[in-house]
Amino acid sequence: MNTVHIPASAPYDVQIGPGLLTRLGGAVKSLCPKAGRCLVVTDDAVGPLWAAKALDSLEKAALPVSVYTLPHGEASKTADNLIALLNFAASERLTRADVFLALGGGMVGDLTGLAAACYMRGVDYIQLPTTLLAAVDSSVGGKTAVDLPAGKNLMGAFWQPRAVLCDTDTLSTLPRADFLSGCAEVVKTAILFDPDLFALLEREGPAFGRQAVIARCVAHKRDVVAEDERDTGRRALLNLGHTLGHAVEAESDFALTHGQAVAIGTAVICRAAEKCGLCPPEVPGRVTALLEKFGLPTHTDYPLDTLMERMLSDKKRAGGTVSVIVPEAIGRCAIRPMDRAALYDFMKAGL
């Protein structure tokens, strides 16, 4: 098992390895000794596969459990479902001492984390990521959110989990398309911080070692969160590919997965950077080839004018500018604020 310590305002560990769900009850007892009850939040795709294992462990630890199941998919990450979950927690008479458990991918983790931040002004929660994307990115760092009609993740809060328990056994039931979608965040991490990881992915493709690569990605995110927990500076780097990616994802009405959209956004940004003289030609070439090796898209046919409106509604906009993460080399990126005109010209160069 790998353990990565996250030195946030409320420090916690990320544990990565097999069999962690079978030890969940003991972990909850240790992490949240005052908890009298647990609320497991999952979705209708993950629940039938893994909820029984989690519930069995919790029941063996003499922890009463309630279960709340959401429809799977990004379309469930709404304010209405947030309120419904909070009302369910209240109807089950959960107290401030109790604990929420997010068993699923990024949608479940984001929504459960925000519910935990809101319920009785804040209760403990534990992330139990079951997708590669959630394991390497969304479960770590304390960002919680739901989507609004105007854009993705526009209602949210910073609320750190008590722990992240990434049971790598759950990846065995992850559909291959979802696994490859999560690889977009792994590639993103390599572009940002780790040329050796990028080379490893070029060599091994989707056969890379799951536990070691997840731990490596989490360690990079740890370093950024430790420096900029509230996302006011360097943490913006983690948005590589996301400004355009979120726009493409929303414009597709979430027919594209988050990872597919981020792959498109990343490829477009790399092409734009090269055409604007900000990085050498090898960067977009290697990035596009690697994304395609993982079966991820690298182009979109959505018109730029439509995508611009989406991007200008993005939460990362500050005043009249949007911070765009621009690759300068594999392993080094820069934050470049752009006004509307500059953003339009830059994206046009990449599209």
VEXBA-823716 format. One record per residue (C-alpha): residue in three letters; x, y, z; residue number from 0. Coordinates in steps of 0.2 Angstrom, whole numbers, padded with zeros to 4 digits. Layout:
REM VEXBA-823716
+------+-------+-------+-------+------+
! resn !     X !     Y !     Z ! resi !
+------+-------+-------+-------+------+
!  Ala !     X !     Y !     Z !  NUM !
...
+------+-------+-------+-------+------+
END
This chain:
REM VEXBA-823716
+------+-------+-------+-------+------+
! resn !     X !     Y !     Z ! resi !
+------+-------+-------+-------+------+
!  Met !  0000 !  0000 !  0000 !    0 !
!  Asn !  0005 !  0018 ! -0004 !    1 !
!  Thr !  0002 !  0032 !  0008 !    2 !
!  Val !  0003 !  0051 !  0004 !    3 !
!  His !  0001 !  0063 !  0017 !    4 !
!  Ile ! -0008 !  0079 !  0013 !    5 !
!  Pro ! -0003 !  0094 !  0024 !    6 !
!  Ala ! -0018 !  0104 !  0021 !    7 !
!  Ser ! -0027 !  0115 !  0035 !    8 !
!  Ala ! -0035 !  0099 !  0041 !    9 !
!  Pro ! -0021 !  0086 !  0037 !   10 !
!  Tyr ! -0025 !  0069 !  0031 !   11 !
!  Asp ! -0018 !  0054 !  0022 !   12 !
!  Val ! -0022 !  0046 !  0005 !   13 !
!  Gln ! -0021 !  0027 !  0006 !   14 !
!  Ile ! -0019 !  0018 ! -0011 !   15 !
!  Gly ! -0019 ! -0001 ! -0012 !   16 !
!  Pro ! -0030 ! -0016 ! -0013 !   17 !
!  Gly ! -0043 ! -0022 !  0000 !   18 !
!  Leu ! -0046 ! -0005 !  0008 !   19 !
!  Leu ! -0065 ! -0007 !  0008 !   20 !
!  Thr ! -0064 ! -0023 !  0018 !   21 !
!  Arg ! -0055 ! -0013 !  0031 !   22 !
!  Leu ! -0067 !  0002 !  0030 !   23 !
!  Gly ! -0075 !  0000 !  0047 !   24 !
!  Gly ! -0059 !  0000 !  0057 !   25 !
!  Ala ! -0053 !  0015 !  0047 !   26 !
!  Val ! -0069 !  0025 !  0051 !   27 !
!  Lys ! -0068 !  0020 !  0070 !   28 !
!  Ser ! -0050 !  0026 !  0070 !   29 !
!  Leu ! -0053 !  0042 !  0060 !   30 !
!  Cys ! -0069 !  0047 !  0067 !   31 !
!  Pro ! -0070 !  0039 !  0084 !   32 !
!  Lys ! -0086 !  0050 !  0089 !   33 !
!  Ala ! -0096 !  0044 !  0074 !   34 !
!  Gly ! -0112 !  0035 !  0079 !   35 !
!  Arg ! -0118 !  0033 !  0061 !   36 !
!  Cys ! -0112 !  0033 !  0043 !   37 !
!  Leu ! -0120 !  0039 !  0027 !   38 !
!  Val ! -0114 !  0030 !  0012 !   39 !
!  Val ! -0117 !  0040 ! -0004 !   40 !
!  Thr ! -0115 !  0031 ! -0020 !   41 !
!  Asp ! -0123 !  0029 ! -0037 !   42 !
!  Asp ! -0133 !  0016 ! -0046 !   43 !
!  Ala ! -0118 !  0010 ! -0056 !   44 !
!  Val ! -0105 !  0008 ! -0042 !   45 !
!  Gly ! -0117 !  0004 ! -0028 !   46 !
!  Pro ! -0122 ! -0014 ! -0035 !   47 !
!  Leu ! -0103 ! -0018 ! -0037 !   48 !
!  Trp ! -0095 ! -0011 ! -0021 !   49 !
!  Ala ! -0108 ! -0005 ! -0008 !   50 !
!  Ala ! -0110 ! -0022 ! -0001 !   51 !
!  Lys ! -0092 ! -0024 !  0003 !   52 !
!  Ala ! -0091 ! -0007 !  0012 !   53 !
!  Leu ! -0107 ! -0010 !  0021 !   54 !
!  Asp ! -0101 ! -0027 !  0027 !   55 !
!  Ser ! -0085 ! -0019 !  0035 !   56 !
!  Leu ! -0095 ! -0005 !  0043 !   57 !
!  Glu ! -0108 ! -0017 !  0050 !   58 !
!  Lys ! -0094 ! -0028 !  0057 !   59 !
!  Ala ! -0087 ! -0012 !  0066 !   60 !
!  Ala ! -0104 ! -0010 !  0074 !   61 !
!  Leu ! -0107 !  0006 !  0064 !   62 !
!  Pro ! -0126 !  0009 !  0059 !   63 !
!  Val ! -0127 !  0014 !  0041 !   64 !
!  Ser ! -0139 !  0023 !  0029 !   65 !
!  Val ! -0137 !  0023 !  0010 !   66 !
!  Tyr ! -0141 !  0036 ! -0002 !   67 !
!  Thr ! -0140 !  0031 ! -0021 !   68 !
!  Leu ! -0139 !  0044 ! -0035 !   69 !
!  Pro ! -0141 !  0041 ! -0054 !   70 !
!  His ! -0124 !  0039 ! -0061 !   71 !
!  Gly ! -0117 !  0053 ! -0072 !   72 !
!  Glu ! -0112 !  0071 ! -0072 !   73 !
!  Ala ! -0130 !  0076 ! -0075 !   74 !
!  Ser ! -0134 !  0071 ! -0056 !   75 !
!  Lys ! -0122 !  0084 ! -0050 !   76 !
!  Thr ! -0135 !  0097 ! -0047 !   77 !
!  Ala ! -0141 !  0108 ! -0033 !   78 !
!  Asp ! -0157 !  0099 ! -0032 !   79 !
!  Asn ! -0148 !  0083 ! -0029 !   80 !
!  Leu ! -0138 !  0091 ! -0016 !   81 !
!  Ile ! -0153 !  0097 ! -0006 !   82 !
!  Ala ! -0161 !  0080 ! -0008 !   83 !
!  Leu ! -0146 !  0072 !  0000 !   84 !
!  Leu ! -0146 !  0085 !  0014 !   85 !
!  Asn ! -0164 !  0082 !  0017 !   86 !
!  Phe ! -0161 !  0063 !  0018 !   87 !
!  Ala ! -0147 !  0065 !  0030 !   88 !
!  Ala ! -0159 !  0076 !  0041 !   89 !
!  Ser ! -0173 !  0063 !  0040 !   90 !
!  Glu ! -0160 !  0049 !  0045 !   91 !
!  Arg ! -0156 !  0060 !  0060 !   92 !
!  Leu ! -0137 !  0061 !  0057 !   93 !
!  Thr ! -0128 !  0072 !  0069 !   94 !
!  Arg ! -0113 !  0083 !  0068 !   95 !
!  Ala ! -0103 !  0069 !  0075 !   96 !
!  Asp ! -0107 !  0057 !  0061 !   97 !
!  Val ! -0098 !  0054 !  0045 !   98 !
!  Phe ! -0102 !  0054 !  0026 !   99 !
!  Leu ! -0094 !  0042 !  0015 !  100 !
!  Ala ! -0092 !  0045 ! -0004 !  101 !
!  Leu ! -0091 !  0029 ! -0013 !  102 !
!  Gly ! -0090 !  0032 ! -0032 !  103 !
!  Gly ! -0082 !  0043 ! -0045 !  104 !
!  Gly ! -0080 !  0062 ! -0046 !  105 !
!  Met ! -0098 !  0066 ! -0046 !  106 !
!  Val ! -0102 !  0057 ! -0030 !  107 !
!  Gly ! -0086 !  0064 ! -0022 !  108 !
!  Asp ! -0089 !  0082 ! -0027 !  109 !
!  Leu ! -0108 !  0081 ! -0022 !  110 !
!  Thr ! -0105 !  0072 ! -0005 !  111 !
!  Gly ! -0091 !  0083 !  0000 !  112 !
!  Leu ! -0101 !  0099 ! -0003 !  113 !
!  Ala ! -0116 !  0091 !  0007 !  114 !
!  Ala ! -0103 !  0087 !  0021 !  115 !
!  Ala ! -0098 !  0105 !  0021 !  116 !
!  Cys ! -0115 !  0111 !  0022 !  117 !
!  Tyr ! -0124 !  0099 !  0034 !  118 !
!  Met ! -0125 !  0106 !  0051 !  119 !
!  Arg ! -0111 !  0118 !  0045 !  120 !
!  Gly ! -0099 !  0104 !  0042 !  121 !
!  Val ! -0097 !  0086 !  0046 !  122 !
!  Asp ! -0083 !  0074 !  0042 !  123 !
!  Tyr ! -0082 !  0064 !  0026 !  124 !
!  Ile ! -0071 !  0051 !  0019 !  125 !
!  Gln ! -0068 !  0049 !  0000 !  126 !
!  Leu ! -0068 !  0032 ! -0007 !  127 !
!  Pro ! -0064 !  0034 ! -0025 !  128 !
!  Thr ! -0069 !  0020 ! -0037 !  129 !
!  Thr ! -0063 !  0028 ! -0054 !  130 !
!  Leu ! -0045 !  0032 ! -0060 !  131 !
!  Leu ! -0050 !  0051 ! -0062 !  132 !
!  Ala ! -0057 !  0052 ! -0044 !  133 !
!  Ala ! -0042 !  0043 ! -0037 !  134 !
!  Val ! -0028 !  0054 ! -0046 !  135 !
!  Asp ! -0037 !  0071 ! -0045 !  136 !
!  Ser ! -0055 !  0075 ! -0038 !  137 !
!  Ser ! -0054 !  0065 ! -0022 !  138 !
!  Val ! -0039 !  0075 ! -0016 !  139 !
!  Gly ! -0037 !  0093 ! -0011 !  140 !
!  Gly ! -0054 !  0097 ! -0004 !  141 !
!  Lys ! -0063 !  0105 ! -0018 !  142 !
!  Thr ! -0082 !  0101 ! -0018 !  143 !
!  Ala ! -0095 !  0107 ! -0029 !  144 !
!  Val ! -0111 !  0105 ! -0039 !  145 !
!  Asp ! -0115 !  0112 ! -0057 !  146 !
!  Leu ! -0127 !  0126 ! -0061 !  147 !
!  Pro ! -0135 !  0128 ! -0077 !  148 !
!  Ala ! -0123 !  0142 ! -0081 !  149 !
!  Gly ! -0108 !  0131 ! -0079 !  150 !
!  Lys ! -0098 !  0117 ! -0071 !  151 !
!  Asn ! -0094 !  0118 ! -0052 !  152 !
!  Leu ! -0101 !  0135 ! -0049 !  153 !
!  Met ! -0108 !  0131 ! -0032 !  154 !
!  Gly ! -0095 !  0124 ! -0020 !  155 !
!  Ala ! -0084 !  0125 ! -0005 !  156 !
!  Phe ! -0067 !  0120 !  0001 !  157 !
!  Trp ! -0069 !  0106 !  0013 !  158 !
!  Gln ! -0055 !  0093 !  0016 !  159 !
!  Pro ! -0059 !  0075 !  0019 !  160 !
!  Arg ! -0054 !  0066 !  0034 !  161 !
!  Ala ! -0046 !  0053 !  0023 !  162 !
!  Val ! -0045 !  0046 !  0005 !  163 !
!  Leu ! -0045 !  0027 !  0004 !  164 !
!  Cys ! -0042 !  0022 ! -0014 !  165 !
!  Asp ! -0046 !  0004 ! -0015 !  166 !
!  Thr ! -0037 ! -0001 ! -0031 !  167 !
!  Asp ! -0048 ! -0017 ! -0032 !  168 !
!  Thr ! -0062 ! -0006 ! -0038 !  169 !
!  Leu ! -0053 ! -0002 ! -0054 !  170 !
!  Ser ! -0056 ! -0020 ! -0059 !  171 !
!  Thr ! -0074 ! -0016 ! -0063 !  172 !
!  Leu ! -0072 !  0001 ! -0071 !  173 !
!  Pro ! -0077 !  0001 ! -0089 !  174 !
!  Arg ! -0062 !  0002 ! -0100 !  175 !
!  Ala ! -0069 !  0019 ! -0108 !  176 !
!  Asp ! -0070 !  0026 ! -0090 !  177 !
!  Phe ! -0053 !  0020 ! -0086 !  178 !
!  Leu ! -0046 !  0028 ! -0102 !  179 !
!  Ser ! -0056 !  0044 ! -0098 !  180 !
!  Gly ! -0047 !  0045 ! -0081 !  181 !
!  Cys ! -0030 !  0043 ! -0090 !  182 !
!  Ala ! -0033 !  0061 ! -0097 !  183 !
!  Glu ! -0029 !  0068 ! -0079 !  184 !
!  Val ! -0014 !  0057 ! -0078 !  185 !
!  Val ! -0007 !  0064 ! -0094 !  186 !
!  Lys ! -0011 !  0081 ! -0088 !  187 !
!  Thr ! -0001 !  0078 ! -0072 !  188 !
!  Ala !  0014 !  0072 ! -0082 !  189 !
!  Ile !  0013 !  0087 ! -0094 !  190 !
!  Leu !  0013 !  0099 ! -0079 !  191 !
!  Phe !  0026 !  0092 ! -0067 !  192 !
!  Asp !  0034 !  0075 ! -0073 !  193 !
!  Pro !  0043 !  0072 ! -0089 !  194 !
!  Asp !  0048 !  0055 ! -0083 !  195 !
!  Leu !  0030 !  0050 ! -0080 !  196 !
!  Phe !  0026 !  0056 ! -0097 !  197 !
!  Ala !  0039 !  0045 ! -0104 !  198 !
!  Leu !  0033 !  0030 ! -0094 !  199 !
!  Leu !  0016 !  0033 ! -0101 !  200 !
!  Glu !  0023 !  0034 ! -0119 !  201 !
!  Arg !  0031 !  0017 ! -0116 !  202 !
!  Glu !  0018 !  0008 ! -0107 !  203 !
!  Gly !  0001 !  0016 ! -0112 !  204 !
!  Pro ! -0014 !  0009 ! -0103 !  205 !
!  Ala ! -0004 ! -0005 ! -0096 !  206 !
!  Phe !  0005 !  0006 ! -0083 !  207 !
!  Gly !  0005 !  0001 ! -0065 !  208 !
!  Arg ! -0010 !  0007 ! -0057 !  209 !
!  Gln ! -0005 !  0009 ! -0039 !  210 !
!  Ala !  0012 !  0017 ! -0042 !  211 !
!  Val !  0005 !  0030 ! -0055 !  212 !
!  Ile ! -0009 !  0035 ! -0044 !  213 !
!  Ala !  0002 !  0038 ! -0029 !  214 !
!  Arg !  0014 !  0048 ! -0040 !  215 !
!  Cys !  0000 !  0059 ! -0047 !  216 !
!  Val ! -0007 !  0061 ! -0029 !  217 !
!  Ala !  0010 !  0066 ! -0023 !  218 !
!  His !  0011 !  0080 ! -0036 !  219 !
!  Lys ! -0006 !  0086 ! -0031 !  220 !
!  Arg ! -0001 !  0086 ! -0013 !  221 !
!  Asp !  0014 !  0098 ! -0017 !  222 !
!  Val !  0002 !  0110 ! -0025 !  223 !
!  Val ! -0012 !  0109 ! -0012 !  224 !
!  Ala !  0001 !  0112 !  0002 !  225 !
!  Glu !  0007 !  0128 ! -0007 !  226 !
!  Asp ! -0010 !  0135 ! -0012 !  227 !
!  Glu ! -0024 !  0126 ! -0004 !  228 !
!  Arg ! -0037 !  0139 ! -0008 !  229 !
!  Asp ! -0033 !  0140 ! -0026 !  230 !
!  Thr ! -0027 !  0158 ! -0027 !  231 !
!  Gly ! -0011 !  0155 ! -0035 !  232 !
!  Arg ! -0001 !  0140 ! -0041 !  233 !
!  Arg ! -0015 !  0128 ! -0039 !  234 !
!  Ala ! -0022 !  0136 ! -0055 !  235 !
!  Leu ! -0010 !  0125 ! -0064 !  236 !
!  Leu ! -0021 !  0110 ! -0061 !  237 !
!  Asn ! -0033 !  0118 ! -0073 !  238 !
!  Leu ! -0023 !  0113 ! -0088 !  239 !
!  Gly ! -0035 !  0109 ! -0102 !  240 !
!  His ! -0050 !  0112 ! -0091 !  241 !
!  Thr ! -0056 !  0130 ! -0096 !  242 !
!  Leu ! -0059 !  0124 ! -0114 !  243 !
!  Gly ! -0063 !  0106 ! -0108 !  244 !
!  His ! -0077 !  0112 ! -0096 !  245 !
!  Ala ! -0084 !  0122 ! -0111 !  246 !
!  Val ! -0084 !  0107 ! -0122 !  247 !
!  Glu ! -0091 !  0095 ! -0109 !  248 !
!  Ala ! -0105 !  0107 ! -0105 !  249 !
!  Glu ! -0109 !  0110 ! -0124 !  250 !
!  Ser ! -0110 !  0091 ! -0127 !  251 !
!  Asp ! -0123 !  0091 ! -0113 !  252 !
!  Phe ! -0111 !  0079 ! -0104 !  253 !
!  Ala ! -0111 !  0066 ! -0118 !  254 !
!  Leu ! -0092 !  0068 ! -0117 !  255 !
!  Thr ! -0084 !  0062 ! -0101 !  256 !
!  His ! -0074 !  0074 ! -0091 !  257 !
!  Gly ! -0058 !  0066 ! -0096 !  258 !
!  Gln ! -0062 !  0066 ! -0114 !  259 !
!  Ala ! -0066 !  0085 ! -0113 !  260 !
!  Val ! -0050 !  0088 ! -0104 !  261 !
!  Ala ! -0040 !  0078 ! -0117 !  262 !
!  Ile ! -0048 !  0090 ! -0130 !  263 !
!  Gly ! -0044 !  0105 ! -0120 !  264 !
!  Thr ! -0026 !  0100 ! -0117 !  265 !
!  Ala ! -0023 !  0096 ! -0135 !  266 !
!  Val ! -0030 !  0112 ! -0141 !  267 !
!  Ile ! -0020 !  0122 ! -0128 !  268 !
!  Cys ! -0004 !  0113 ! -0134 !  269 !
!  Arg ! -0007 !  0117 ! -0152 !  270 !
!  Ala ! -0011 !  0135 ! -0148 !  271 !
!  Ala !  0005 !  0137 ! -0138 !  272 !
!  Glu !  0016 !  0130 ! -0152 !  273 !
!  Lys !  0007 !  0141 ! -0165 !  274 !
!  Cys !  0010 !  0157 ! -0154 !  275 !
!  Gly !  0028 !  0153 ! -0151 !  276 !
!  Leu !  0026 !  0148 ! -0133 !  277 !
!  Cys !  0032 !  0130 ! -0134 !  278 !
!  Pro !  0042 !  0119 ! -0146 !  279 !
!  Pro !  0033 !  0109 ! -0160 !  280 !
!  Glu !  0037 !  0093 ! -0151 !  281 !
!  Val !  0025 !  0097 ! -0136 !  282 !
!  Pro !  0009 !  0096 ! -0146 !  283 !
!  Gly !  0015 !  0082 ! -0156 !  284 !
!  Arg !  0020 !  0071 ! -0141 !  285 !
!  Val !  0004 !  0076 ! -0131 !  286 !
!  Thr ! -0008 !  0073 ! -0146 !  287 !
!  Ala !  0001 !  0056 ! -0149 !  288 !
!  Leu !  0000 !  0051 ! -0131 !  289 !
!  Leu ! -0019 !  0056 ! -0129 !  290 !
!  Glu ! -0023 !  0046 ! -0144 !  291 !
!  Lys ! -0013 !  0031 ! -0138 !  292 !
!  Phe ! -0026 !  0031 ! -0123 !  293 !
!  Gly ! -0040 !  0032 ! -0136 !  294 !
!  Leu ! -0044 !  0050 ! -0131 !  295 !
!  Pro ! -0051 !  0064 ! -0143 !  296 !
!  Thr ! -0040 !  0079 ! -0147 !  297 !
!  His ! -0052 !  0089 ! -0158 !  298 !
!  Thr ! -0069 !  0097 ! -0157 !  299 !
!  Asp ! -0081 !  0103 ! -0170 !  300 !
!  Tyr ! -0090 !  0115 ! -0158 !  301 !
!  Pro ! -0089 !  0133 ! -0164 !  302 !
!  Leu ! -0077 !  0144 ! -0155 !  303 !
!  Asp ! -0090 !  0158 ! -0152 !  304 !
!  Thr ! -0101 !  0146 ! -0143 !  305 !
!  Leu ! -0087 !  0139 ! -0133 !  306 !
!  Met ! -0081 !  0157 ! -0128 !  307 !
!  Glu ! -0098 !  0160 ! -0120 !  308 !
!  Arg ! -0095 !  0144 ! -0109 !  309 !
!  Met ! -0077 !  0149 ! -0105 !  310 !
!  Leu ! -0082 !  0166 ! -0100 !  311 !
!  Ser ! -0094 !  0159 ! -0087 !  312 !
!  Asp ! -0081 !  0148 ! -0080 !  313 !
!  Lys ! -0077 !  0150 ! -0061 !  314 !
!  Lys ! -0059 !  0153 ! -0065 !  315 !
!  Arg ! -0063 !  0170 ! -0073 !  316 !
!  Ala ! -0057 !  0184 ! -0063 !  317 !
!  Gly ! -0064 !  0201 ! -0068 !  318 !
!  Gly ! -0061 !  0203 ! -0087 !  319 !
!  Thr ! -0048 !  0189 ! -0088 !  320 !
!  Val ! -0047 !  0170 ! -0089 !  321 !
!  Ser ! -0031 !  0162 ! -0082 !  322 !
!  Val ! -0025 !  0149 ! -0096 !  323 !
!  Ile ! -0012 !  0136 ! -0092 !  324 !
!  Val !  0000 !  0136 ! -0106 !  325 !
!  Pro !  0013 !  0122 ! -0108 !  326 !
!  Glu !  0031 !  0128 ! -0111 !  327 !
!  Ala !  0039 !  0110 ! -0111 !  328 !
!  Ile !  0034 !  0093 ! -0105 !  329 !
!  Gly !  0035 !  0095 ! -0086 !  330 !
!  Arg !  0034 !  0114 ! -0086 !  331 !
!  Cys !  0018 !  0125 ! -0088 !  332 !
!  Ala !  0014 !  0144 ! -0085 !  333 !
!  Ile ! -0001 !  0153 ! -0080 !  334 !
!  Arg ! -0006 !  0167 ! -0092 !  335 !
!  Pro ! -0021 !  0178 ! -0089 !  336 !
!  Met ! -0030 !  0183 ! -0105 !  337 !
!  Asp ! -0044 !  0195 ! -0109 !  338 !
!  Arg ! -0058 !  0190 ! -0120 !  339 !
!  Ala ! -0049 !  0196 ! -0136 !  340 !
!  Ala ! -0033 !  0187 ! -0132 !  341 !
!  Leu ! -0042 !  0171 ! -0127 !  342 !
!  Tyr ! -0052 !  0171 ! -0143 !  343 !
!  Asp ! -0036 !  0173 ! -0154 !  344 !
!  Phe ! -0027 !  0160 ! -0143 !  345 !
!  Met ! -0040 !  0147 ! -0144 !  346 !
!  Lys ! -0043 !  0150 ! -0162 !  347 !
!  Ala ! -0025 !  0146 ! -0165 !  348 !
!  Gly ! -0027 !  0129 ! -0157 !  349 !
!  Leu ! -0044 !  0124 ! -0164 !  350 !
+------+-------+-------+-------+------+
END
